[in-house]
Amino acid sequence: MAEDAPEVWTLLVEVGRKADDGLPEGATGAALLCYAAGRDEAEAVRETVALLKAADLAPLEVTGQGGRAEREAAGETIEPDQAGLMDRALAENAVVVALVEPFFD
């Protein structure tokens, strides 16, 4: 991949509660699996956090799972549905929230 070319990064974001966040009643927060385009992981994290804040979510912690190329080089299998979402994030230079898992006490 050319230097400075965007790549897709897999991020796990933990969010807390905030008024009008759209999480289910009784949830204490959620984990979001996101695919984000960026020139590096730091840019992908910044863009993801900004987008989630704009969507009235309260990001608490972001854990990087690596770039797509890095994950594939490590032998991870990228399922077709995941690959499609990653391709979309890259093509649209976007953040795609692939999964939302609410937390309950």
Buried (B, 14 or more C-beta within 10 A) or exposed (E): EEEEEBBBBBBBBBBBEBEEBEBEEEBEBBBBBBBBBBEEBEBBBBBBBEBBEEBEBBBEEBEBBBBBEBBEEEEBEBEEEBBBBBBBBBEEEBBBBBEBEBBEE
